[in-house]
Amino acid sequence: MANTYLNYISDEHFLKCIANLHSSYLRAKNNVSKKDFYKNKVDTIKLTFDTKFNEIDEEALIESEILRQIDKSINNSIGTFHEQILGGINGFEVGKLSGFDIKASDDTLFADIKNKHNTMNSSAAEALFQKLAKYADTYKKSTCYWVQILATDSFDSKWAGIINGKEYSHSRVNKISGDRFYALLSGEDDALAKLYLALPKATDAYLATIPKAEEQAKNSALSEINKEIEKSHRSILDQITFDNFGYYNGFDKL
């Protein structure tokens, strides 16, 4: 298949990665029930201000709040998307429950990919360093990377420092920003920028191949709330407040 979008991966692989991510979006949306939405309690006082100050319709606001709650799941899927894209570059492969996210086929590179630079606490950082150092010690010709797709700068440097009061350093354990890692694997300095620029066109091309009904997904939370409203005749916010805080004094009269 021709390389219409990117030089370093095939169109077939690119569109497959987009399709996998789309499936993750649909699953995340469909998995939100009213019980899930209410799990951590909904701050309807804040939502009341949101509707007034931001001039947002209550139903649209609740839809956006539900999407906000599933954002963590989507962020994880974005990380997987980058792993799959990079695993499609010739000479590299995705780790399948193997302890690494990306490796070189000749074992000269191992990498753990984080979508954002601030996703780890100190204990997680310590565990990651130890894991990468173990790969470096096992595979003597390898360089091992902590990849930050969304980093605060553009860099490829030795990862050394004090974590949890212990000093860590290894000659072949590095940290690297997303742009540099894409460049390292693809051989193209602006590979990540090219991915960004190709996304709209490639995503539109993918969406054009699937039925409209399959493209859209509705979570059940809002429909469940609306069914309750048909009986109670409350507003959406009053219904959510009643469901979440009906045991508070006066809230049972909403």
NORNOR-V791659 format. One record per residue. RES is the residue in three letters. BURIAL is b if it has 16 or more other ideal C-beta (glycine too) atoms within 10 Angstrom, else e. Layout:
RES_BURIAL / RES_BURIAL
//
This chain:
MET_e / ALA_e / ASN_e / THR_e / TYR_b / LEU_b / ASN_e / TYR_b / ILE_b / SER_b / ASP_b / GLU_e / HIS_b / PHE_b / LEU_b / LYS_b / CYS_b / ILE_b / ALA_e / ASN_e / LEU_b / HIS_b / SER_e / SER_b / TYR_b / LEU_e / ARG_e / ALA_b / LYS_b / ASN_e / ASN_e / VAL_b / SER_e / LYS_b / LYS_e / ASP_e / PHE_b / TYR_e / LYS_e / ASN_e / LYS_e / VAL_b / ASP_e / THR_b / ILE_e / LYS_e / LEU_b / THR_e / PHE_e / ASP_b / THR_b / LYS_e / PHE_e / ASN_e / GLU_e / ILE_e / ASP_e / GLU_b / GLU_e / ALA_e / LEU_b / ILE_b / GLU_b / SER_e / GLU_b / ILE_b / LEU_e / ARG_e / GLN_b / ILE_b / ASP_e / LYS_e / SER_e / ILE_e / ASN_e / ASN_e / SER_b / ILE_e / GLY_b / THR_b / PHE_b / HIS_b / GLU_b / GLN_b / ILE_b / LEU_b / GLY_b / GLY_b / ILE_b / ASN_e / GLY_e / PHE_b / GLU_e / VAL_b / GLY_b / LYS_e / LEU_e / SER_e / GLY_e / PHE_b / ASP_b / ILE_b / LYS_b / ALA_b / SER_e / ASP_e / ASP_e / THR_e / LEU_b / PHE_b / ALA_b / ASP_b / ILE_b / LYS_b / ASN_b / LYS_e / HIS_b / ASN_e / THR_e / MET_b / ASN_e / SER_e / SER_e / ALA_e / ALA_b / GLU_b / ALA_e / LEU_b / PHE_b / GLN_e / LYS_b / LEU_b / ALA_b / LYS_e / TYR_b / ALA_b / ASP_e / THR_e / TYR_b / LYS_e / LYS_e / SER_b / THR_b / CYS_b / TYR_b / TRP_b / VAL_b / GLN_b / ILE_b / LEU_e / ALA_b / THR_e / ASP_e / SER_e / PHE_e / ASP_e / SER_e / LYS_e / TRP_b / ALA_e / GLY_e / ILE_e / ILE_b / ASN_e / GLY_e / LYS_e / GLU_e / TYR_b / SER_e / HIS_b / SER_e / ARG_b / VAL_b / ASN_b / LYS_b / ILE_b / SER_b / GLY_b / ASP_b / ARG_b / PHE_b / TYR_b / ALA_b / LEU_b / LEU_b / SER_b / GLY_e / GLU_e / ASP_e / ASP_e / ALA_b / LEU_b / ALA_e / LYS_b / LEU_b / TYR_e / LEU_e / ALA_e / LEU_e / PRO_e / LYS_e / ALA_b / THR_b / ASP_e / ALA_e / TYR_b / LEU_e / ALA_e / THR_e / ILE_e / PRO_e / LYS_e / ALA_e / GLU_e / GLU_e / GLN_e / ALA_e / LYS_e / ASN_b / SER_b / ALA_b / LEU_b / SER_e / GLU_b / ILE_b / ASN_e / LYS_e / GLU_e / ILE_e / GLU_e / LYS_e / SER_e / HIS_e / ARG_b / SER_e / ILE_b / LEU_b / ASP_b / GLN_b / ILE_b / THR_b / PHE_b / ASP_b / ASN_b / PHE_b / GLY_e / TYR_e / TYR_e / ASN_e / GLY_e / PHE_e / ASP_e / LYS_e / LEU_b
//
